[in-house]
Amino acid sequence: MNVENIIGLGVAGNFARHLEQAGELKDFENVLTAEPDAPKGVFPFYLPCSDSFLGLYSIGTDILNLPEYEANAQVEPEIAVMFDVIYDDNKKVIDLVAQKFTTFNDCTIRKEGAKKISEKKSWGVNSKGIGDKWIAIDKFEEGGVMDNYHLCSFIKREGVLYPYGVDAPLLGYSYFYTKLKLWLIEKMNEQKDFGPLEDIAMHLKACSYPKQALISIGATAYAEFGENNYLKSGDDVYVVAYDARTQSADFTPDDTKVLLHQKVQ
């Protein structure tokens, strides 16, 4: 599916330990949250309306381009959900209707001195990655299709396969289902331009109040190799979502398994 005309937003800090491992906790030291395990905020990674760097379509399917300058880039293995965005007459977001999900690589550079999260998120064509298929969401609440899915990721380097992110159940997200949806609605309406965060309502207005949003809902914690190794040209990236009742964390094609495979260049 082409998502070139759909706004892309991400959730920061929705999995335990990820920000700490990524060295980004300090960025959020002045950001207050309602609960200790709450995500830190929402950030844009693609704004189809924008004349800035975020307006360049950056989402690829089989190639991951590293920045031309020296950069420490890490895979951020995530689930991305396609939401319909519902507004009231005053253009406030009043509902998000989850339609389908896929795997996502919110690849990020560990950039010293970046003022906003978005500055680390997009540097050109194929700086992100999206999975090979979508799974329809029957209901975005407990008892739905997403209950049984796990997310895992790997890097193949010089013929050796390494776990990059931990194998994690989607139910392991700090905020998920209705709690995540209500939090997202609040942030899309009320989040201010503060510290590493941006005014999302302003971006929605600038994009003429998009009817859909692609939202990556947070990266898993890193396995040992992922925490200690940045991407290199020639690596193969794999991000896999699979139904743990019937499948295993491998790359065997399956109607209900979602695979993202990118070659790093």
Residue frames as qw, qx, qy, qz and C-alpha x, y, z in Angstrom:
[[0.000, 0.887, 0.463, 0.000, 0.00, 0.00, 0.00],
 [0.386, 0.407, -0.021, 0.828, 1.26, 3.45, -0.90],
 [0.355, -0.748, -0.462, 0.318, 1.11, 5.82, 2.06],
 [0.443, 0.180, 0.103, 0.872, 2.62, 8.81, 0.25],
 [0.148, -0.543, -0.220, -0.797, -0.37, 11.06, 0.93],
 [0.686, -0.606, -0.389, -0.105, -0.89, 10.06, 4.58],
 [0.145, -0.818, 0.389, -0.399, 0.61, 11.88, 7.55],
 [0.795, 0.018, -0.557, 0.238, 3.15, 9.83, 9.51],
 [0.361, -0.744, 0.289, -0.482, 3.35, 10.14, 13.29],
 [0.652, 0.106, -0.707, 0.253, 5.29, 8.19, 15.90],
 [0.664, -0.715, -0.079, -0.206, 5.06, 7.47, 19.61],
 [0.332, 0.583, -0.597, 0.438, 8.17, 8.01, 21.74],
 [0.058, -0.326, 0.756, -0.564, 8.88, 5.81, 24.75],
 [0.780, -0.124, -0.036, -0.612, 6.07, 3.25, 24.61],
 [0.926, -0.011, -0.373, 0.057, 8.21, 0.22, 25.47],
 [0.641, -0.747, 0.151, 0.089, 10.16, -0.22, 28.70],
 [0.687, -0.423, 0.351, 0.476, 13.92, 0.46, 28.44],
 [0.658, 0.556, 0.321, 0.393, 13.96, 1.60, 24.82],
 [0.112, 0.960, -0.041, 0.255, 14.76, 5.27, 25.43],
 [0.579, -0.723, 0.365, 0.091, 17.34, 4.37, 28.04],
 [0.806, -0.024, 0.465, 0.365, 19.09, 1.95, 25.68],
 [0.524, 0.684, 0.291, 0.417, 18.95, 4.48, 22.84],
 [0.466, -0.133, -0.158, 0.860, 20.59, 7.13, 25.03],
 [0.035, -0.470, -0.352, -0.808, 17.61, 9.46, 24.68],
 [0.400, -0.638, -0.625, 0.206, 16.18, 9.64, 28.21],
 [0.311, -0.374, -0.149, 0.861, 17.91, 12.98, 28.81],
 [0.002, -0.234, -0.463, -0.855, 16.03, 14.49, 25.86],
 [0.435, -0.548, -0.554, -0.452, 12.81, 14.03, 27.80],
 [0.402, -0.137, -0.647, 0.633, 13.99, 14.97, 31.29],
 [0.121, 0.135, 0.261, -0.948, 11.65, 18.00, 31.40],
 [0.494, -0.137, -0.544, -0.664, 8.66, 16.26, 29.81],
 [0.384, -0.108, 0.689, -0.605, 6.06, 15.39, 32.43],
 [0.424, -0.092, -0.791, -0.431, 3.83, 12.33, 31.97],
 [0.667, -0.416, -0.036, -0.617, 0.65, 11.27, 33.75],
 [0.946, -0.296, 0.122, -0.059, 2.15, 7.91, 34.74],
 [0.413, -0.648, 0.567, 0.297, 5.75, 6.67, 35.08],
 [0.526, 0.005, 0.774, 0.353, 5.34, 4.21, 32.19],
 [0.473, 0.777, 0.315, -0.270, 3.43, 6.60, 29.90],
 [0.658, 0.413, 0.253, 0.577, 4.88, 7.39, 26.48],
 [0.353, -0.385, -0.083, 0.849, 6.73, 10.69, 26.29],
 [0.277, 0.620, 0.033, -0.734, 4.94, 12.20, 23.32],
 [0.724, 0.525, 0.440, 0.083, 4.06, 12.13, 19.63],
 [0.194, -0.581, 0.387, 0.689, 6.40, 13.23, 16.85],
 [0.720, 0.625, 0.026, -0.302, 6.04, 13.62, 13.06],
 [0.568, -0.310, 0.616, 0.449, 8.20, 11.55, 10.75],
 [0.248, 0.210, 0.660, 0.677, 6.40, 12.39, 7.50],
 [0.206, 0.635, 0.361, -0.651, 4.35, 15.46, 6.62],
 [0.511, 0.381, 0.623, 0.452, 3.10, 15.26, 3.03],
 [0.117, 0.940, 0.314, 0.071, 2.09, 18.92, 3.20],
 [0.448, -0.804, 0.099, 0.379, 5.47, 20.25, 4.28],
 [0.532, 0.806, -0.219, 0.144, 8.22, 22.11, 2.42],
 [0.354, -0.733, 0.571, -0.108, 10.66, 21.00, 5.12],
 [0.138, 0.379, -0.911, -0.084, 12.76, 17.81, 5.16],
 [0.392, 0.112, 0.831, -0.379, 9.72, 16.02, 6.63],
 [0.633, 0.514, 0.099, -0.570, 7.84, 16.59, 3.38],
 [0.352, 0.471, -0.752, -0.297, 10.12, 14.22, 1.46],
 [0.936, -0.099, -0.068, -0.331, 8.58, 10.75, 1.16],
 [0.038, -0.655, 0.735, -0.169, 10.99, 8.64, 3.17],
 [0.751, -0.142, 0.560, -0.320, 9.23, 5.26, 3.53],
 [0.376, 0.438, -0.735, -0.355, 10.76, 2.39, 1.59],
 [0.930, -0.078, 0.034, -0.356, 10.04, -1.33, 1.30],
 [0.981, 0.055, -0.022, 0.187, 13.26, -3.14, 0.42],
 [0.581, 0.389, -0.200, 0.686, 16.14, -0.62, 0.67],
 [0.431, -0.856, -0.189, 0.214, 17.37, 1.39, 3.65],
 [0.513, 0.633, -0.106, 0.570, 19.64, 4.28, 2.74],
 [0.572, -0.516, -0.273, 0.576, 21.99, 5.46, 5.46],
 [0.054, 0.969, 0.026, -0.238, 22.75, 9.19, 5.60],
 [0.695, 0.620, -0.145, 0.334, 25.54, 10.38, 3.32],
 [0.026, -0.738, 0.478, -0.475, 27.27, 11.87, 6.35],
 [0.362, 0.091, -0.868, 0.329, 28.66, 9.78, 9.20],
 [0.569, -0.365, 0.076, -0.733, 25.76, 8.85, 11.45],
 [0.080, -0.090, 0.948, -0.293, 24.92, 6.30, 14.10],
 [0.618, -0.036, -0.285, -0.732, 21.74, 4.71, 12.75],
 [0.201, -0.041, 0.937, -0.284, 19.72, 2.08, 14.56],
 [0.327, -0.328, -0.765, -0.447, 16.69, 0.05, 13.54],
 [0.338, -0.038, 0.521, -0.783, 13.60, 0.93, 15.56],
 [0.179, -0.176, -0.922, -0.294, 11.36, -2.13, 15.13],
 [0.309, 0.139, 0.385, -0.858, 7.74, -1.12, 15.50],
 [0.231, 0.515, 0.820, 0.099, 4.14, -1.84, 14.70],
 [0.090, 0.096, -0.143, -0.981, 2.48, 0.82, 12.55],
 [0.229, 0.517, 0.795, -0.219, -1.29, 1.22, 12.66],
 [0.002, -0.266, -0.433, -0.861, -3.41, 2.89, 10.00],
 [0.036, 0.493, 0.660, -0.567, -6.05, 4.99, 11.74],
 [0.047, 0.684, 0.471, 0.555, -9.00, 6.87, 10.31],
 [0.205, -0.126, -0.372, 0.896, -9.00, 10.29, 11.96],
 [0.116, -0.721, -0.639, -0.241, -12.39, 11.70, 13.01],
 [0.177, 0.077, -0.200, 0.961, -12.78, 15.43, 13.75],
 [0.066, 0.686, 0.630, -0.358, -15.56, 17.51, 15.27],
 [0.319, 0.870, 0.322, 0.195, -16.85, 20.74, 13.71],
 [0.179, -0.959, 0.205, 0.083, -14.01, 22.67, 15.34],
 [0.679, 0.566, -0.453, 0.118, -11.39, 20.34, 13.82],
 [0.389, -0.550, 0.677, -0.295, -10.51, 18.72, 17.10],
 [0.436, 0.144, -0.878, -0.138, -9.68, 15.02, 16.88],
 [0.655, -0.287, 0.290, -0.636, -12.50, 13.13, 18.60],
 [0.922, -0.070, 0.359, -0.126, -11.79, 9.56, 17.51],
 [0.139, 0.557, -0.764, -0.295, -9.20, 7.30, 15.92],
 [0.922, 0.105, 0.193, -0.319, -10.50, 4.16, 14.21],
 [0.307, -0.491, 0.775, 0.254, -7.84, 1.48, 13.79],
 [0.777, 0.429, -0.138, -0.440, -8.11, -0.19, 10.38],
 [0.955, 0.208, -0.153, 0.149, -5.00, -2.36, 9.90],
 [0.426, -0.810, 0.377, 0.145, -1.41, -2.82, 11.02],
 [0.838, 0.462, -0.210, 0.199, 1.97, -3.74, 9.61],
 [0.751, -0.367, -0.035, 0.547, 5.64, -3.85, 10.58],
 [0.205, 0.959, -0.003, 0.197, 7.69, -0.69, 10.50],
 [0.721, -0.107, -0.133, 0.672, 11.32, 0.39, 10.80],
 [0.067, -0.989, -0.117, -0.064, 11.39, 3.87, 12.31],
 [0.782, 0.108, -0.116, 0.603, 15.12, 3.99, 11.66],
 [0.248, -0.966, -0.065, -0.018, 16.74, 6.69, 13.76],
 [0.590, 0.450, -0.329, 0.584, 20.10, 8.41, 13.88],
 [0.590, -0.650, -0.308, 0.367, 21.59, 9.14, 17.30],
 [0.375, 0.642, 0.091, 0.662, 22.26, 12.79, 16.54],
 [0.429, -0.385, -0.390, 0.718, 23.92, 14.95, 19.17],
 [0.054, -0.256, -0.039, 0.964, 22.32, 18.35, 19.63],
 [0.132, -0.384, -0.707, -0.580, 19.06, 17.59, 17.83],
 [0.225, -0.085, 0.329, -0.913, 16.36, 19.88, 19.22],
 [0.754, 0.078, 0.091, -0.646, 13.39, 17.82, 18.03],
 [0.710, -0.056, 0.701, -0.014, 12.79, 14.07, 17.73],
 [0.727, 0.636, 0.236, -0.111, 11.86, 14.57, 14.09],
 [0.187, 0.860, -0.452, -0.147, 15.39, 15.78, 13.28],
 [0.310, -0.419, 0.853, 0.032, 16.62, 12.22, 13.90],
 [0.660, 0.230, 0.660, -0.276, 13.87, 10.50, 11.96],
 [0.694, 0.628, 0.346, 0.061, 14.13, 11.38, 8.28],
 [0.289, -0.648, 0.374, 0.598, 17.12, 12.21, 6.10],
 [0.226, 0.408, -0.598, -0.652, 16.01, 11.22, 2.62],
 [0.801, 0.136, -0.341, -0.473, 14.41, 8.61, 0.41],
 [0.861, -0.017, -0.508, 0.027, 14.27, 5.11, 1.96],
 [0.100, 0.430, -0.622, 0.647, 15.20, 6.24, 5.45],
 [0.621, -0.120, 0.498, -0.594, 12.18, 4.38, 6.86],
 [0.190, 0.095, -0.929, -0.302, 10.74, 0.91, 6.12],
 [0.666, 0.002, 0.246, -0.704, 7.26, -0.58, 5.93],
 [0.530, -0.103, 0.839, -0.065, 6.15, -4.22, 5.87],
 [0.018, 0.082, -0.807, -0.585, 5.10, -6.38, 2.95],
 [0.302, -0.453, -0.739, -0.398, 1.43, -6.73, 3.93],
 [0.307, -0.321, 0.283, -0.850, -1.26, -5.41, 6.23],
 [0.198, -0.268, -0.930, 0.155, -3.35, -7.30, 8.78],
 [0.325, -0.565, -0.329, -0.683, -6.94, -6.08, 9.18],
 [0.014, 0.079, -0.689, 0.721, -7.82, -5.06, 12.74],
 [0.301, -0.485, -0.782, -0.250, -11.16, -6.51, 13.83],
 [0.378, -0.882, -0.213, -0.182, -11.21, -4.44, 17.01],
 [0.368, 0.542, -0.431, 0.621, -8.56, -2.32, 18.68],
 [0.555, -0.535, 0.340, -0.538, -9.19, -3.75, 22.12],
 [0.260, -0.308, 0.903, -0.150, -8.52, -6.90, 24.10],
 [0.667, 0.275, 0.654, -0.228, -9.93, -9.98, 22.40],
 [0.574, 0.753, -0.081, -0.312, -8.97, -8.76, 18.93],
 [0.900, 0.392, -0.105, 0.160, -6.57, -10.10, 16.35],
 [0.283, 0.758, -0.428, 0.402, -3.57, -8.17, 17.71],
 [0.717, -0.602, 0.248, -0.250, -3.67, -9.97, 21.10],
 [0.949, -0.127, 0.260, 0.125, -1.61, -12.90, 19.88],
 [0.655, 0.685, -0.106, 0.302, 1.00, -11.10, 17.79],
 [0.657, -0.561, 0.112, 0.491, 4.65, -10.75, 18.68],
 [0.403, 0.903, -0.141, 0.051, 7.21, -8.37, 17.19],
 [0.766, -0.413, 0.282, 0.405, 10.87, -9.25, 16.65],
 [0.431, 0.879, -0.189, -0.076, 13.77, -8.02, 14.58],
 [0.859, -0.192, 0.286, 0.379, 17.13, -9.23, 13.30],
 [0.230, 0.851, -0.376, -0.286, 20.21, -8.05, 11.47],
 [0.942, 0.109, 0.187, 0.255, 22.15, -10.31, 9.12],
 [0.031, 0.924, -0.360, -0.128, 25.76, -9.13, 8.95],
 [0.170, 0.581, -0.787, -0.121, 28.42, -10.97, 6.96],
 [0.584, 0.033, -0.774, -0.242, 26.25, -14.06, 6.85],
 [0.253, -0.155, -0.820, 0.489, 25.48, -14.17, 10.58],
 [0.337, -0.628, -0.449, -0.539, 21.97, -13.51, 11.91],
 [0.224, -0.009, -0.597, 0.770, 21.71, -11.51, 15.15],
 [0.172, -0.764, -0.621, 0.039, 18.61, -10.64, 17.19],
 [0.232, 0.393, -0.010, 0.890, 18.37, -6.83, 17.10],
 [0.434, -0.386, 0.174, -0.795, 15.24, -6.13, 19.16],
 [0.264, -0.066, 0.894, -0.356, 13.80, -8.41, 21.81],
 [0.266, -0.295, -0.814, -0.423, 10.94, -10.71, 20.83],
 [0.123, 0.103, 0.505, -0.848, 7.99, -8.94, 22.46],
 [0.102, 0.570, 0.813, 0.058, 4.21, -9.48, 22.59],
 [0.021, 0.515, 0.256, 0.818, 2.22, -6.50, 21.35],
 [0.550, -0.729, -0.370, -0.171, 0.39, -6.65, 24.67],
 [0.688, -0.316, -0.207, 0.620, 3.73, -5.62, 26.17],
 [0.188, 0.546, 0.110, 0.809, 3.37, -2.06, 24.91],
 [0.110, -0.134, -0.548, 0.818, 3.08, 0.33, 27.87],
 [0.443, 0.401, 0.257, -0.759, 0.01, 1.96, 26.28],
 [0.010, 0.019, 0.885, 0.465, -2.07, -0.13, 23.90],
 [0.064, -0.538, -0.821, -0.177, -5.62, -0.40, 22.62],
 [0.129, -0.873, -0.416, -0.220, -8.10, 2.08, 24.16],
 [0.506, -0.739, -0.040, 0.443, -5.55, 3.56, 26.55],
 [0.462, -0.126, 0.400, 0.781, -3.21, 4.30, 23.64],
 [0.161, 0.590, 0.580, 0.537, -6.02, 5.65, 21.47],
 [0.253, -0.909, -0.330, 0.005, -7.26, 8.08, 24.10],
 [0.524, -0.594, 0.144, 0.593, -3.70, 9.21, 24.81],
 [0.420, 0.142, 0.507, 0.739, -3.06, 9.77, 21.09],
 [0.021, 0.787, 0.508, 0.349, -6.24, 11.83, 20.74],
 [0.392, -0.866, -0.143, 0.274, -5.17, 14.00, 23.65],
 [0.516, -0.411, 0.316, 0.682, -1.68, 14.54, 22.26],
 [0.345, 0.379, 0.572, 0.640, -2.94, 15.27, 18.74],
 [0.095, -0.864, -0.402, -0.289, -5.14, 18.02, 20.18],
 [0.433, -0.900, -0.048, -0.018, -3.14, 19.35, 23.11],
 [0.801, -0.209, 0.069, 0.557, 0.59, 18.61, 22.78],
 [0.060, 0.980, -0.050, -0.181, 2.60, 21.82, 22.67],
 [0.660, 0.588, -0.280, 0.375, 5.89, 22.71, 21.04],
 [0.503, -0.783, 0.311, -0.194, 8.13, 21.98, 24.01],
 [0.552, -0.483, 0.666, 0.138, 11.57, 20.46, 24.30],
 [0.189, -0.184, 0.850, 0.455, 11.92, 17.61, 21.79],
 [0.300, 0.500, 0.810, -0.068, 8.15, 17.61, 21.06],
 [0.007, 0.055, 0.375, 0.925, 6.07, 19.53, 18.51],
 [0.464, 0.274, 0.334, -0.774, 2.56, 20.94, 18.21],
 [0.266, 0.128, 0.913, 0.281, 0.76, 18.10, 16.43],
 [0.296, 0.731, 0.548, -0.279, -2.51, 20.04, 16.02],
 [0.109, 0.777, -0.243, -0.570, -0.55, 22.61, 14.02],
 [0.119, -0.269, 0.846, 0.445, 0.79, 19.88, 11.73],
 [0.302, 0.436, 0.848, -0.020, -2.73, 18.46, 11.24],
 [0.248, 0.829, 0.246, -0.438, -4.00, 21.90, 10.27],
 [0.015, 0.659, -0.508, -0.554, -1.09, 22.48, 7.87],
 [0.100, -0.075, 0.934, 0.334, -1.87, 19.12, 6.23],
 [0.471, -0.079, -0.322, -0.817, -5.53, 20.14, 5.77],
 [0.640, -0.182, 0.517, -0.538, -6.77, 17.80, 8.49],
 [0.315, 0.257, -0.862, -0.302, -5.88, 14.42, 6.99],
 [0.818, -0.170, -0.100, -0.540, -8.52, 11.70, 7.12],
 [0.969, -0.105, -0.196, 0.110, -5.96, 9.02, 7.90],
 [0.129, -0.837, 0.513, -0.138, -2.76, 8.78, 9.91],
 [0.858, 0.143, -0.458, 0.182, -0.02, 6.16, 9.85],
 [0.391, -0.787, 0.331, -0.344, 1.12, 5.92, 13.47],
 [0.659, 0.210, -0.669, 0.271, 4.14, 3.89, 14.56],
 [0.625, -0.686, -0.173, -0.330, 3.27, 3.02, 18.14],
 [0.444, -0.782, 0.424, -0.112, 6.73, 2.56, 19.66],
 [0.581, 0.489, -0.649, 0.045, 9.97, 0.61, 19.34],
 [0.912, -0.335, -0.237, 0.025, 10.81, -2.49, 21.36],
 [0.488, -0.761, 0.405, 0.137, 13.77, -2.78, 23.70],
 [0.511, 0.649, -0.554, -0.108, 17.04, -3.80, 22.05],
 [0.976, -0.139, -0.057, 0.159, 18.72, -7.15, 22.28],
 [0.603, -0.594, 0.206, 0.491, 22.43, -7.05, 23.13],
 [0.536, 0.143, 0.464, 0.690, 23.56, -6.78, 19.51],
 [0.122, 0.788, 0.435, 0.418, 21.04, -4.06, 18.71],
 [0.380, -0.908, -0.108, 0.143, 22.01, -1.98, 21.72],
 [0.541, -0.614, 0.339, 0.464, 25.72, -2.12, 20.88],
 [0.451, 0.006, 0.623, 0.639, 25.83, -2.04, 17.07],
 [0.347, 0.618, 0.030, -0.704, 24.83, 0.63, 14.59],
 [0.816, 0.481, 0.313, -0.063, 23.83, -0.20, 11.03],
 [0.288, -0.493, 0.569, 0.592, 26.43, -0.72, 8.31],
 [0.582, 0.493, -0.344, -0.548, 26.17, -0.80, 4.54],
 [0.413, 0.243, -0.866, -0.144, 25.54, -4.40, 3.47],
 [0.235, 0.031, 0.816, -0.527, 23.44, -5.33, 6.50],
 [0.342, -0.338, -0.712, -0.512, 20.06, -6.98, 6.03],
 [0.275, -0.096, 0.480, -0.828, 17.27, -5.71, 8.30],
 [0.369, -0.305, -0.826, -0.298, 14.33, -7.95, 9.22],
 [0.314, -0.069, 0.466, -0.824, 11.32, -6.83, 11.25],
 [0.343, -0.155, -0.880, -0.290, 8.71, -9.56, 11.76],
 [0.523, -0.129, 0.378, -0.753, 5.22, -9.63, 13.27],
 [0.422, 0.031, -0.876, -0.232, 3.84, -13.11, 13.79],
 [0.749, -0.391, -0.076, -0.529, 0.95, -14.90, 15.49],
 [0.074, -0.503, 0.812, -0.286, 2.63, -16.69, 18.38],
 [0.787, -0.026, 0.451, -0.420, -0.14, -19.31, 18.56],
 [0.898, 0.356, 0.255, -0.041, 0.72, -20.82, 15.20],
 [0.618, 0.719, -0.160, 0.275, 4.01, -19.32, 14.00],
 [0.733, -0.426, -0.034, 0.529, 7.62, -18.83, 14.98],
 [0.029, -0.912, 0.123, 0.390, 9.99, -15.89, 14.64],
 [0.563, -0.106, 0.599, 0.560, 11.40, -16.76, 11.23],
 [0.171, 0.456, -0.274, -0.829, 11.12, -15.50, 7.66],
 [0.198, 0.219, 0.921, 0.254, 8.87, -18.22, 6.24],
 [0.264, -0.112, -0.272, -0.919, 6.15, -16.54, 4.14],
 [0.043, -0.399, -0.887, 0.227, 2.67, -16.84, 5.61],
 [0.052, -0.660, -0.508, -0.551, -0.66, -15.13, 5.06],
 [0.446, -0.853, -0.245, -0.118, -0.73, -13.84, 8.63],
 [0.672, -0.408, 0.023, 0.618, 2.98, -13.12, 9.10],
 [0.264, 0.962, 0.055, 0.044, 4.19, -9.61, 8.26],
 [0.779, -0.189, 0.144, 0.581, 7.79, -9.25, 7.14],
 [0.206, 0.967, -0.129, -0.081, 9.87, -6.17, 6.47],
 [0.827, -0.121, 0.246, 0.491, 13.21, -6.90, 4.79],
 [0.243, 0.965, -0.085, -0.054, 15.53, -4.06, 3.86],
 [0.820, 0.132, -0.018, 0.557, 19.04, -4.08, 2.42],
 [0.290, -0.871, -0.031, 0.396, 21.18, -1.35, 3.96],
 [0.662, 0.518, 0.153, 0.520, 23.04, 0.86, 1.54]]
